[in-house]
């Protein structure tokens, strides 16, 4: 499976965001910009047991 794009609307600190991924995407940034929230959104999409 390859994730090419994620759209987040109203998820934690993301009001309306589109994140594009390529083969070598790194998630980096300052503190408090939403890196962990993005990882959690990906986990929710991939691990059905978290959404229960």
N, C-alpha and C positions, 0 to 999 in steps of 0.2 A: 504494500500500500504506500502511496506517495501523497502527501498532503501538499497541495500547491497554493491554497489560499484559505484563510479563515476570516469570516465576517462576524464581528461581535457588535451587538446592539443592546445596550442597557445591561451589560454584564460587569458588575463591580465598578471599576473606574473607567470602563470603556463605554462611552455614550453611543458612538457610532464609528467603528474602525474596521478597516480591511487590511489584513496583513498577508503579504505575498511571500511565499517560501520558494527557494531554489535548492539546488543540490547541496549547497554548503551554507546554510543559514545559521547565523549565531544570534542569540538573544542577549544583547548587552544594553546597558543604560544606567543612568543615575539611579539613586535610591528613590523609591516611591513613584515610579513611572508605570508600573504594571507588569513587570517581567514575570513575577510569580503568578499573577492573575492570568496571564496568557498561558503559562504552563498548566495551570489548573483547568482552564477552558479546554485545552487539548486533552488532558486526562479525562475530563467529563465526556468528551466525544468518543474517546477510545475505550474507556472502561465503564461499561454499563452498570456495574455494581455501585459506582459512586453516585449515580443519579437517583438512587432509590431513597 
